[in-house]
Amino acid sequence: MRAGVADSLGVGLGIFPLGIALGVLVIQAGLPWWLAPALSIGVFAGSVELLLVSMIAASTPLVTIAVTVFAINFRHVFYPLSFPIQAVRPGLGRAYSVYAMIDEAYATYVLLPPEKLSSARMLTGQFLMQAYWVAGGIVGVILASVLPEPIEGFEFALVALFIVMTLDAARSKREVPSVVLAGLSVAIAMIAFPGAEVLAALLVFTLLLVGRYLWKRDPDAAPDGDRMRRGDPGHA
């Protein structure tokens, strides 16, 4: 269990402030205070919770909320393929470990040697990671409640978070085409689908990514040099 506590400390330094941001955002959006701990316990999905607060406050249609959450969290479908869930004893503990498989928990335990993993260590670490998030949300609610005036511009905290994540992904993965396609999707959605920009942008972006994938797979779309290396008789 001590190892699990140690695992959670570094993660907690990042999770706790984000939890505070969630609590403040809930109050400033005019939503009931209990929504912060409810989201932290019932959803526990980091940036998605911040997005949900904004979408709930804006009375966003449920279909748009569902599609948006699915698109953002789709990566979690692939986490169990490499997450060492077998180290957790079957039963409620394993079910909770699957539920609490956030990005930070995945990054923490997928890199550890199997001999250093145990059910107690992983469950302790994951539970404390969620506890930091819940506690941060409650602190944020209290902080926002005692402030004499709302923090101007705080509603853009989520926007800033996603901008940083986008820039970091573009820099580390050198995915310039994906960034361009994302910008194009947003532009199309804002022009052609006013009032449903989020859902439209997600759908357009998905279609563009599928099209890009199919184009890259198509041998006929490859440059002439690539085709010659493959032994294409048309270029013999």
C-alpha atoms as one frame of an Amber mdcrd trajectory, in Angstrom:
protein
   0.000   0.000   0.000   2.885   2.379   0.695   4.043   1.950  -2.872   0.547
   2.865  -4.075   0.607   6.024  -1.965   3.977   6.958  -3.451   2.663   6.263
  -6.963  -0.226   8.655  -6.436   1.695  11.624  -5.033   3.212  12.870  -8.274
  -0.081  12.411 -10.096  -1.920  14.198  -7.303   0.111  17.358  -7.889  -1.563
  17.639 -11.279  -4.982  16.193 -10.474  -5.741  18.264  -7.372  -5.468  21.697
  -9.086  -7.643  20.466 -11.958 -10.207  19.328  -9.393 -10.191  22.828  -7.923
 -10.792  24.225 -11.404 -13.762  21.870 -11.777 -15.314  23.020  -8.493 -14.868
  26.701  -9.303 -16.290  26.187 -12.786 -19.387  24.436 -11.398 -20.224  27.356
  -9.093 -19.463  30.048 -11.670 -21.665  28.259 -14.191 -24.588  28.576 -11.769
 -24.867  24.824 -11.222 -25.498  23.109  -7.844 -22.366  22.548  -5.752 -22.895
  18.811  -5.462 -22.347  18.413  -9.202 -18.569  18.687  -8.668 -18.218  15.658
  -6.345 -20.931  13.815  -8.294 -18.970  14.130 -11.542 -15.700  13.285  -9.793
 -17.191  10.085  -8.368 -19.593   9.069 -11.128 -17.646  10.090 -14.218 -13.996
  10.509 -13.160 -12.665  11.359 -16.591 -10.596  14.502 -16.138 -11.048  16.936
 -18.993 -14.407  15.393 -19.900 -15.825  16.544 -16.559 -14.764  20.124 -17.242
 -16.347  19.868 -20.667 -19.543  18.397 -19.209 -19.939  21.376 -16.869 -19.784
  23.774 -19.804 -22.157  21.669 -21.897 -24.673  21.214 -19.067 -24.624  24.940
 -18.333 -25.261  25.631 -22.023 -28.176  23.117 -22.143 -26.389  21.120 -24.826
 -28.507  18.304 -26.344 -27.855  14.861 -24.862 -26.916  13.418 -28.253 -24.162
  15.997 -28.667 -22.917  15.353 -25.131 -22.866  11.584 -25.690 -21.021  11.789
 -29.013 -18.515  14.297 -27.645 -17.736  12.228 -24.551 -17.423   9.069 -26.654
 -15.014  10.754 -29.065 -12.816  12.205 -26.317 -12.668   8.990 -24.278 -12.446
   6.557 -27.192  -8.749   6.009 -26.461  -9.739   4.169 -23.272 -11.011   1.301
 -25.424  -7.393   0.366 -26.137  -5.989   0.775 -22.617  -6.961  -2.737 -21.392
  -4.844  -4.275 -24.163  -1.663  -3.338 -22.285  -2.803  -2.276 -18.798  -1.635
  -4.880 -16.213  -5.141  -5.557 -14.912  -4.170  -9.188 -14.257  -2.186  -7.969
 -11.240  -5.454  -6.984  -9.515  -7.436  -9.744  -7.833 -10.734 -10.609  -9.568
 -13.896  -9.183  -8.062 -14.908  -5.701  -6.993 -11.284  -4.596  -6.828 -10.661
  -5.441 -10.467 -13.937  -3.804 -11.494 -12.894  -0.609  -9.713  -9.446  -0.725
 -11.307 -11.066  -0.863 -14.747 -13.365   2.031 -13.839 -10.488   4.143 -12.462
  -8.200   3.490 -15.447  -7.502   7.149 -16.175  -4.582   8.338 -18.295  -2.389
   8.970 -15.256  -3.022   5.518 -13.766  -2.337   3.886 -17.111   0.935   5.781
 -17.543   1.980   4.932 -13.976   1.429   1.182 -14.010   1.919   0.126 -17.610
   5.649   0.923 -17.366   6.325  -0.852 -14.055   7.867  -4.347 -14.108   5.242
  -7.056 -13.444   7.095  -8.285 -10.354   6.643  -4.872  -8.703   2.887  -4.784
  -9.209   0.330  -5.996  -6.703  -3.397  -5.695  -6.227  -2.976  -3.570  -3.094
  -0.487  -1.219  -4.748  -2.577  -0.563  -7.848  -5.891  -0.195  -6.034  -4.376
   2.135  -3.441  -2.789   4.288  -6.114  -5.936   4.489  -8.241  -8.187   5.175
  -5.257  -5.970   8.023  -4.064  -5.816   9.499  -7.567  -9.600   9.718  -7.540
  -9.586  11.019  -3.959  -7.337  13.912  -5.002  -9.767  14.760  -7.786 -12.830
  14.634  -5.523 -11.090  16.665  -2.813  -9.933  19.232  -5.336 -13.486  19.653
  -6.602 -14.809  20.232  -3.081 -12.058  22.764  -2.373 -12.915  24.510  -5.628
 -16.591  24.694  -4.679 -15.726  26.203  -1.289 -13.269  28.639  -2.846 -15.757
  29.829  -5.457 -18.473  30.201  -2.803 -16.412  32.569  -0.638 -15.026  34.701
  -3.448 -16.765  38.102  -3.542 -16.709  38.204  -7.337 -16.460  35.531 -10.041
 -13.042  35.043 -11.605 -13.299  36.723 -14.994 -12.330  34.466 -17.853 -12.254
  31.309 -15.748 -14.730  29.694 -18.115 -11.902  29.563 -20.643  -9.847  27.241
 -18.418 -11.078  24.245 -20.396 -10.339  25.963 -23.704  -6.798  26.699 -22.528
  -6.362  23.089 -21.398  -7.370  21.692 -24.787  -5.190  24.210 -26.638  -2.167
  23.114 -24.603  -2.987  19.436 -25.200  -3.383  20.076 -28.939  -0.104  21.967
 -29.238   1.726  19.337 -27.196   0.345  16.497 -29.325   1.199  18.336 -32.539
   4.745  19.000 -31.326   5.512  15.558 -29.917   3.871  13.479 -32.644   4.519
  15.875 -35.552   0.927  15.381 -36.651   0.543  18.554 -38.710  -1.995  16.998
 -41.139  -4.303  16.044 -38.266  -4.127  19.560 -36.844  -4.977  21.007 -40.262
  -7.893  18.592 -40.673  -9.156  19.496 -37.192  -9.076  23.198 -38.031 -10.844
  22.537 -41.325 -13.528  20.519 -39.521 -14.190  23.351 -37.075 -14.418  25.883
 -39.911 -16.880  23.712 -41.849 -18.999  23.118 -38.752 -19.175  26.807 -37.846
 -20.153  27.818 -41.373 -22.461  24.976 -42.370 -23.941  23.827 -39.050 -24.573
  26.819 -36.764 -26.022  25.722 -33.443 -24.545  22.220 -33.692 -20.888  23.045
 -34.172 -19.421  20.568 -31.676 -21.250  17.512 -32.987 -20.750  18.530 -36.611
 -17.029  19.202 -36.139 -16.512  15.801 -34.496 -18.338  13.988 -37.284 -16.560
  15.903 -40.059 -13.177  15.348 -38.394 -13.876  11.622 -38.045 -14.816  11.360
 -41.729 -11.694  13.258 -42.766  -9.487  10.990 -40.641 -11.107   7.888 -42.136
 -10.599   9.320 -45.618  -6.961  10.085 -44.853  -6.428   6.558 -43.534  -7.974
   4.969 -46.625  -5.980   7.235 -48.925  -2.714   6.259 -47.234  -3.618   2.575
 -47.528  -4.467   2.816 -51.235  -1.424   1.687 -53.284  -2.659   3.748 -56.227
  -2.416   6.876 -54.073   1.241   6.288 -53.238   3.970   8.333 -54.940   5.604
   6.824 -58.047   8.794   6.101 -56.132   6.915   4.019 -53.584   5.149   2.063
 -56.305   8.436   1.280 -58.062   9.904  -0.004 -54.807   6.893  -2.290 -54.457
   7.581  -3.720 -57.925   4.502  -2.272 -59.631   4.677  -3.679 -63.225   3.180
  -0.465 -64.555   6.446   1.265 -63.672   8.906  -1.500 -64.537
